[in-house]
Amino acid sequence: MTVLEEIIRNTKLTKKDFCQRIGITQQALNNYLNGRLISSEVAIKIKKEFNLSIDYILTGEKDNFTKNINFKEENQKIIEEANNKMNEIYYHLLNAERLKIKE
């Protein structure tokens, strides 16, 4: 089972409902389930919609650092924005590494 299949199963949504929640077509979902790399935009939508880390979405590795620490509300937005940017950079680095491996 892929990580994406696990996410869908854990959300207890149908594939159609999952697609609607993150704003993709069922064909796009099928492409991802069949091995196409998830775009950074879709990975970030999944992250935000289901409170998951980019690491987990792309690799299956769980990172609960920011979920287990209580931050002051005014700092939470700054932390979330920094985490989103870090996840986007990580996503691009991971994809670059995957492309190197395929070559």
N, C-alpha and C positions, 0 to 999 in steps of 0.2 A: 504494500500500500504506500502510495506517495504521500508526502507531507500535505499536499493540497487535498488529497482525498481524506486524510485524517482530519484536517481542519473542517471540511464540509461535514464529515460524520459527526464531529464533536459539536458543531453548531446546531445539529439536528434540523438542518434546512434541506429542502430539495435542491438539486443543482440549479433549477430555474430560479428559486428564491435567492440562493447564494449569488447568482449572477446579477440579479436585480439589486441586491444590497450593495454590491461593489461596482455596479455600472459597467458590466461587460456582457458580451453576447455568449450564448451557450456554445457557439462554435469556438470562440476564443478560449472558453474554459476547457473544451475538449482538446484544443491544441496544447494547452498547458498540461493537462492530464496525460497527454501522449508524448511529453518530453520537451516541448518548446519552452524556452526560458521565459519566466514571468518578467514582464516589463517593470521598471522601477515604479512607474505610476500605479500599476495594479498592486504591486507588493506593498506600497505605502497605503493604498486604499484598504487592503486586507488588514494591515497593521492597525490602522486607525479604527476600522469598523469592529474588529474583534479583539483589540488590545493585545496583539501579538508582536513579538520582536521580528525584525527583518531577518536576523540570524535563523530563527525558527522557521520562518516562511521559506527561506531559500535553502537551508541546510538540514533542518530538523533539530538543530541545537537550541536548547532552551536557555534564555537569559532573563532572569527574574530580578536583576539588580534594582531597577527603578520601581518595580512593583512592590518590593519588600521594604522600602524606605519611605517614611512619611516626611514629605517636604512641605514647607509653608506654601500656601496657595499662590502667593505672588511669585514664588520661585518655580513653581510647577510648570508654568507656561514656558519659561526660559529653558528649563531642562528638557521639556518636550520638543521645543524647536531645535535645540542642539542635538538631541537624540535623533530627530528626523533627518537632519543634515548629515550626521554621522552615518546613519543607516543608508542614506542615498549614496554616499561616498563608498561605503563598504560594498553595496550592491554593484556599483560600477567596477570596483576592484575585483570582486569575485567573478563577474562576467568576463573581465579581461583575462583573468587566470584560466577560466574555462576555455576561452578561445585559444589561448596558448597551448593548452593540453590537446585540443582537437587538431592543431596544426601539426 
